[in-house]
Amino acid sequence: MTKAEVILAISRKTGLDKEDIKNIIDGLFSVIQDSVVDNQRVHFSGFGSFFKKKRARKIGRNISANTAIIVEEHYIPSFKPSKFFAAKIKALT
């Protein structure tokens, strides 16, 4: 599902203008990104949490040149679903 499809689905469910919903979603994404960059966890009850995770330094492989390369420690954005959300997905299998 694309961002445009999400906006359309929310617009149909709520009756709100698509442009207003787009602005809200863009604002939400901006707040989440800024908070995670500032090392804050963003938690939505019943949905999950967004946070940054530290990856340790490791040795990787350059497959095309068949050489070892060092990948320095770095941070990545991460999402952990709530137990409720995870259980809902597991129930589908």
HELIX and SHEET records of a PDB file:
HELIX    1   1 LYS A    3  THR A   14  1                                  12    
HELIX    2   2 LYS A   18  VAL A   37  1                                  20    
HELIX    3   3 LYS A   83  LYS A   90  1                                   8    
SHEET    1   A 3 VAL A  42  PHE A  44  0                                        
SHEET    2   A 3 GLY A  48  ARG A  55 -1                                        
SHEET    3   A 3 HIS A  74  PRO A  81 -1                                        
SHEET    1   B 2 LYS A  58  ASN A  62  0                                        
SHEET    2   B 2 THR A  67  VAL A  71 -1                                        
END                                                                             
